[in-house]
C-alpha cells in the first residue's frame, strides 16, 4: 500500500480550531501514501480580535506539525490577515493546480481513513481523461440504497466539499463571478440542471450573487451542473465531518443524516464507468431538498439523536411553512426522480 508513485498534493485549510486541525492532520499523516505526498497547509489570519488567540494557537501547532515531517514535503502558508475561506480555497487550489495539475483538498474539521490518499489518487488516475467526471469525493453519506449493493463507487450531480479532488482542466472552467447568472434565472432548463443536485442550490446561488454568503462551493457546483458532469463518490466514506458542533465557518451544526462511518477495509477500490443509479440520486437529493418530503426525511433522521418530541415539533413547523407549501406545487421531472 505504500508503493512508490506520483501522488497528488494535498491542500489543508485551517483557521481557528486547533483540536480539529490536529485531528485532521494527524489522521492524514497515518495514511499509507503520506510519505509520497506533498502537503500544503494554508492557515488564514484572524477575522477579528476575538479570534486572534485561537488563530495563533493553530499557527503554532502548524509550525510544530511541519517540523515533525511524515510527508514527502510540508509547505506552510501562515497568513497575517484574514482572506476568508472562499478566497483562501480558490487562491490556494489555483496555486497548486499551476504546479501539479491536480489537487486533493481538506478543511480542518475532517477525519480521514488510512486509505483516503490511496482512494483519492486511484480515482484521480482512473477518471482523469473521462470528460463526464467533474471531481472526486472522499466523503459519502450512509445512504440506505448502498446497503447490499455491488460496486465500490457511485455517481451524483453535485460535488462535495468534505474531502475532494479534481484536475486543472476542470478547475479552470469555473467563472467565479458567475457572469451568466441572469441567464439562469430566465431559463427553466438551466434551473432544472441545477436542482438535480438538490433544490437548495438555486437559493444558495442567489445568496452568493446578492452578497449574503461567500461560498466557493456553490459556484463550483453551479459550473458542474451547467456542464452536465458528475462527481464520483465512494460507497463507503473515506471522510467523516467532525464539525457537527457548528463551530465551522459554514457549518451551523451538521445534521445526523450526514454523519457516516469511515472505511476500514483497505483493499484498493474497484472503479467503474460513470452510470447513474436513480434510486441513489433520489435518496441523495432528499438530503438537500428544501421541499416537504426532504425536510420530513431530515426530521425523521434526527429522531435518532433528538427523540420523538423533537420530531413532532419539527413536523409541525414543516407543515406550517409557506415556503414548503409552494414547493409542493413545483413540478419535478421524471427523468431524474
C-alpha positions in Angstrom: 0.0 0.0 0.0 3.0 2.3 0.3 4.4 1.7 -3.2 6.2 4.5 -4.9 4.0 6.5 -7.2 3.4 10.1 -8.2 0.7 11.4 -5.8 -1.4 14.4 -6.0 -0.6 17.2 -3.5 -2.9 17.7 -0.5 -4.1 21.2 0.5 -5.4 21.6 4.0 -7.1 24.8 5.0 -7.2 25.7 8.7 -8.4 28.6 10.7 -9.1 28.8 14.5 -9.9 25.2 15.7 -6.7 23.8 16.9 -8.1 20.5 18.2 -9.9 19.8 14.9 -6.8 20.8 12.8 -4.7 18.5 14.9 -7.0 15.5 14.4 -7.3 16.2 10.7 -3.6 16.4 10.1 -2.6 13.5 12.4 -5.1 11.2 10.7 -3.7 12.3 7.3 -0.2 11.6 8.4 -1.2 8.0 9.2 -2.3 7.4 5.6 -0.5 4.7 3.6 0.7 7.2 0.9 1.6 10.1 3.2 5.4 9.6 2.6 4.7 10.0 -1.2 2.6 13.1 -0.7 3.4 16.9 -0.8 1.4 18.6 1.9 0.4 22.3 1.8 -1.2 23.8 4.9 -2.9 27.2 4.5 -3.7 28.9 7.8 -5.9 32.0 7.5 -5.4 35.1 9.6 -7.8 36.2 12.3 -11.0 37.8 11.3 -11.2 39.9 14.5 -9.5 40.4 17.9 -11.7 37.7 19.4 -10.4 35.0 17.1 -6.8 36.1 17.3 -5.7 33.8 20.3 -7.3 30.8 18.7 -5.7 31.5 15.3 -2.3 31.9 17.0 -2.7 28.5 18.7 -3.5 26.9 15.3 -0.5 28.5 13.6 1.8 27.5 16.5 0.6 23.9 16.1 1.0 24.0 12.3 4.7 25.1 12.8 5.3 22.2 15.1 3.5 19.7 13.0 5.5 20.7 9.9 8.7 20.2 11.9 7.8 16.5 12.5 7.6 15.6 8.8 5.7 12.4 7.9 5.1 13.5 4.3 7.2 13.8 1.2 7.3 17.5 1.9 5.4 20.0 4.0 4.8 23.6 2.9 3.2 26.1 5.3 1.4 29.3 4.4 0.6 31.4 7.5 -1.5 34.5 6.6 -1.2 37.5 8.9 -4.6 38.8 7.7 -8.0 37.3 7.0 -8.8 36.2 3.5 -11.9 34.3 4.2 -12.5 30.6 3.4 -13.7 31.1 -0.2 -10.8 33.3 -1.3 -8.3 31.1 0.5 -9.5 27.9 -1.2 -9.8 29.5 -4.7 -6.3 31.0 -4.4 -4.6 28.0 -2.8 -6.1 25.5 -5.1 -5.3 27.6 -8.2 -1.7 27.9 -7.0 -1.3 24.1 -6.7 -3.0 23.5 -10.0 -0.5 25.5 -11.8 2.3 23.4 -10.4 0.8 19.9 -10.2 -2.3 19.8 -12.5 -4.4 18.1 -9.8 -5.0 18.5 -6.1 -6.7 16.9 -3.1 -8.4 19.3 -0.7 -9.3 19.1 3.0 -10.6 21.5 5.6 -9.8 21.5 9.3 -12.8 19.6 10.6 -12.5 16.4 8.5 -11.3 13.0 9.8 -9.9 10.7 7.0 -9.5 6.9 6.8 -6.0 5.4 6.4 -6.7 4.7 2.8 -8.0 8.1 2.0 -5.0 9.1 -0.1 -4.9 5.8 -1.9 -8.6 6.0 -2.9 -8.3 9.7 -4.0 -5.2 9.1 -6.0 -6.5 6.0 -7.7 -9.7 7.8 -8.6 -7.8 10.8 -10.0 -5.8 8.5 -12.2 -8.8 6.4 -13.3 -11.1 9.3 -14.2 -8.6 11.9 -15.4 -9.4 11.6 -19.1 -13.1 10.9 -18.6 -14.9 14.1 -19.6 -18.0 13.1 -17.7 -16.3 13.3 -14.3 -16.0 16.7 -12.6 -14.5 15.8 -9.3 -13.8 13.0 -6.8 -15.4 13.0 -3.4 -13.8 11.2 -0.4 -17.0 11.7 1.6 -20.2 9.8 1.1 -23.4 9.8 3.2 -24.7 6.5 4.5 -27.4 6.0 2.0 -29.8 3.1 2.6 -29.6 2.3 -1.1 -25.9 1.4 -0.8 -26.6 -1.4 1.6 -26.1 -4.8 -0.1 -25.3 -3.0 -3.4 -22.4 -4.2 -5.5 -19.8 -1.7 -6.6 -17.3 0.4 -4.8 -18.4 3.8 -6.1 -21.5 5.7 -7.3 -22.1 9.0 -9.1 -24.1 12.1 -8.4 -24.8 15.5 -10.0 -23.3 17.5 -7.1 -19.7 17.8 -5.8 -18.9 17.5 -2.1 -16.6 20.0 -0.2 -15.8 17.4 2.5 -12.6 16.0 1.2 -12.4 16.3 -2.6 -10.1 16.4 -5.6 -10.1 17.5 -9.2 -7.9 18.4 -12.1 -6.7 21.6 -13.6 -8.7 21.4 -16.8 -11.9 21.2 -14.7 -10.9 23.8 -12.1 -10.1 26.4 -14.8 -13.5 26.2 -16.3 -15.1 28.0 -13.4 -16.3 31.6 -13.8 -16.1 32.7 -10.2 -18.0 35.8 -10.9 -20.9 33.7 -12.4 -21.4 36.2 -15.2 -24.2 34.1 -16.8 -26.3 34.2 -13.6 -29.0 36.4 -15.3 -29.4 33.7 -18.0 -30.0 31.1 -15.3 -33.0 32.9 -13.9 -34.6 33.1 -17.3 -34.0 29.5 -18.3 -36.1 26.7 -16.9 -33.8 24.1 -18.5 -30.7 25.6 -16.7 -32.6 25.7 -13.4 -33.5 22.0 -13.8 -29.9 21.2 -14.4 -29.0 22.9 -11.1 -31.7 21.4 -8.9 -30.7 17.8 -10.0 -28.1 18.2 -7.2 -30.7 19.5 -4.7 -33.4 22.1 -4.5 -31.4 24.2 -2.1 -28.8 25.1 -4.8 -30.7 27.9 -6.6 -31.3 29.7 -3.3 -27.6 29.3 -2.3 -26.5 30.7 -5.6 -28.9 33.7 -5.2 -27.5 34.3 -1.7 -24.0 34.2 -3.2 -24.8 36.7 -6.0 -26.6 39.1 -3.6 -23.6 39.0 -1.2 -25.4 37.2 1.6 -22.9 34.4 1.7 -19.3 33.9 0.4 -19.1 30.4 -0.9 -16.7 28.9 -3.4 -18.6 25.6 -3.3 -21.9 26.8 -4.8 -20.0 28.4 -7.7 -18.0 25.2 -8.2 -21.2 23.1 -8.1 -23.0 25.5 -10.4 -20.4 25.1 -13.2 -20.6 21.4 -12.8 -24.4 21.4 -13.2 -24.2 23.6 -16.3 -21.6 21.3 -17.9 -23.7 18.1 -17.1 -20.8 16.5 -15.3 -20.7 14.1 -12.4 -18.9 13.5 -9.1 -17.7 10.1 -8.1 -18.4 9.0 -4.5 -17.1 6.0 -2.6 -19.7 3.5 -1.5 -18.1 3.6 2.0 -16.9 7.0 3.1 -13.2 7.9 3.5 -14.1 11.1 5.3 -16.1 12.0 8.4 -17.1 15.5 9.3 -16.0 16.4 12.8 -17.7 19.9 12.8 -21.1 18.8 13.9 -21.0 21.3 16.8 -21.5 24.3 14.4 -18.0 25.8 15.1 -17.1 25.8 11.5 -17.2 28.8 9.1 -20.1 27.4 7.2 -21.5 24.7 9.4 -24.3 25.6 11.8 -24.4 22.1 13.2 -24.3 19.3 10.6 -27.4 17.1 10.8 -27.1 13.5 11.8 -28.1 12.2 8.4 -24.8 13.5 7.0 -22.8 11.5 9.6 -21.0 8.4 8.4 -18.6 5.6 9.4 -15.1 5.6 8.0 -13.9 2.8 5.7 -11.8 0.1 7.5 -11.4 -2.3 4.5 -8.2 -1.1 2.9 -8.4 -3.1 -0.3 -7.9 -1.0 -3.5 -11.2 0.4 -4.8 -12.6 -1.1 -8.0 -13.8 1.8 -10.2 -16.4 1.7 -12.9 -17.7 3.7 -15.8 -20.0 6.5 -14.9 -23.6 5.4 -14.6 -26.5 7.0 -12.8 -28.3 4.9 -10.2 -31.7 6.7 -10.0 -32.6 5.3 -6.6 -29.3 6.7 -5.1 -29.9 10.0 -6.9 -33.3 10.4 -5.4 -32.1 9.4 -1.9 -29.1 11.7 -2.1 -31.2 14.7 -3.3 -33.5 14.3 -0.3 -30.6 15.3 2.0 -30.6 18.7 0.4 -34.3 19.0 -0.6 -36.0 22.2 0.7 -39.4 20.7 0.0 -41.7 18.9 2.4 -40.5 15.4 1.6 -36.9 16.3 2.1 -37.5 18.2 5.4 -39.7 15.4 6.8 -36.9 12.9 5.9 -34.4 15.0 7.8 -36.7 15.3 10.8 -37.0 11.5 10.9 -33.3 11.1 10.8 -32.8 13.5 13.7 -35.0 11.4 15.9 -32.1 9.1 16.3 -30.3 11.7 18.4 -33.1 14.2 19.4 -36.1 11.9 20.2 -39.7 11.8 19.2 -40.7 15.1 20.8 -38.2 16.9 18.5 -39.7 15.1 15.5 -43.3 16.2 16.4 -42.2 19.9 16.8 -40.2 19.7 13.5 -43.1 18.2 11.6 -45.4 20.9 12.9 -43.0 23.6 11.7 -42.6 22.0 8.3 -46.2 21.5 7.5 -46.9 25.1 8.5 -44.2 26.6 6.3 -45.5 28.7 3.4 -42.2 28.0 1.6 -42.8 24.3 1.7 -46.4 24.6 0.5 -45.1 26.5 -2.5 -42.5 23.8 -3.1 -45.2 21.1 -3.3 -46.6 22.9 -6.4 -43.2 22.7 -8.2 -43.1 20.2 -11.0 -40.5 17.5 -11.0 -39.1 15.8 -14.0 -39.4 12.0 -14.2 -36.0 11.5 -15.8 -34.1 12.2 -12.6 -36.5 11.0 -10.0 
